[in-house]
Amino acid sequence: MDQEKEKKTAEFYERLKVEDAFDCMGAVIKTTKSKTGKFTSVSVDVQMKDAQEIIDKYIEVSVIEGIVSL
């Protein structure tokens, strides 16, 4: 398998990990690649009951390699 295909496969599975974290929550997830294709932005729009639930979700997804939360 060439490097580009391996990279795309790895990116797919990384995005899948993020999407799984919001499964069954009614989340709207939007992904956008950077102009260079090196990065993928993942925006999640979801209603949560309180600030602690948001903090818990940030902690849960922070273990995904390469993720930067803003």
Secondary structure, 3 states (H helix, E strand, C coil): CCHHHHHHHHHHHHHHHHHHHCCCCCCEEEEEECCCCCCEEEEEECCCCCHHHHHHHHHHHCCCCCCCCC
